[in-house]
């Protein structure tokens, strides 16, 4: 009798580290201040909630083309709806791009502290991830270009980047696109674009409109507050949109998600309130936390990366434990190459103030102990 064997996954799968999301519960199960997943403190638009509740034909399959949503997005940004592809979160779109264009022997580049989904998508499709070093926690165009080769098929670039909150200005994006070979798809992941208030920032629409090898991805999970519905989209050249539509699931976006997203993108007033709230409290948090004596990476998104001294009693792990004991949940970012930092989402006024107070108490307790 032959020895028992088990099914073998394709090469690369077992090299994937399972994604660990931000914590959502305290050990005690008591109410928490959850600032670990970059969710908007204002929640979704009331109009989106109403549209979601009204989507009652649950026995019917959704519109497999997400026609109404693609048109709403097109109207909001002045785009061609035929070049918009919707997905179950921008994560699905990123994975579809990898599935459509990567295989064994190919390479894809992402930056040193880039979104972990890129590595997963690359490995899951048998390709080799290539990591470009960053400069001051920001993507470095020259480092990316130096790694590009005939094997490179995709460059994944989060702009702004998560978890650093840094960004590349548009002239650097143009330089990157011009320097990459024509066979390389530049994927601009603009999940946090709505929060950026910089004159030199462009999410990627212009590059998609003027080149045949650039894709911009967006999400409804952040500023629109629809994370639970898993809905995102991309704008792509017609040929790339065609590839994605050939391999995506025929009903990959649900009817309630489509309805809520249509209402959300049409409610500019609610989005403006969310952005204004973030502008105010992002600046406040950076100022107050630096005043405590902690380093903060300058951010243009809805979160900040807080760096802790690498000394006994003052590490990120120590701070995380102290904050969790008070029901305050930030994000450990060891997997992103920051073992001694925590990422904090901009929360409500009360959440922000409580977290700063808790961080101050943490730093003061160590000083008093010494």
Secondary structure, 3 states (H helix, E strand, C coil): CCCCCCCCCCCCHHHCCCCCCCCCCCCCCCCCEECCCCCCCCCCCHHHHHHHHHCCCCCCCCCCCCHHHHHHHHHHHCCCHHHEEEECHHHHHHHHHHHHHCCCCCEEEEECCCCHHHHHHHHHCCCEEEEECCECCECCHHHHHHHCCCCEEEEEEECCCCCCCCCCCHHHHHHHHHHCCCCCEEEEECCCHHHCCCCCCCCCHHHHHHCCCEEEEEECCCCCCCHHHCCEEEEECHHHHHHHHHHCCCCCCCHHHHHHHHHHHHCHHHHHHHHHHHHHHHHHHHHHHHHHCCEEECCCCCEEEEECCCCCCCCHHHHHHHHHHCCEECEEEHHHCEEEEEEEECCCHHHHHHHHHHHHHHHHHHHHHC
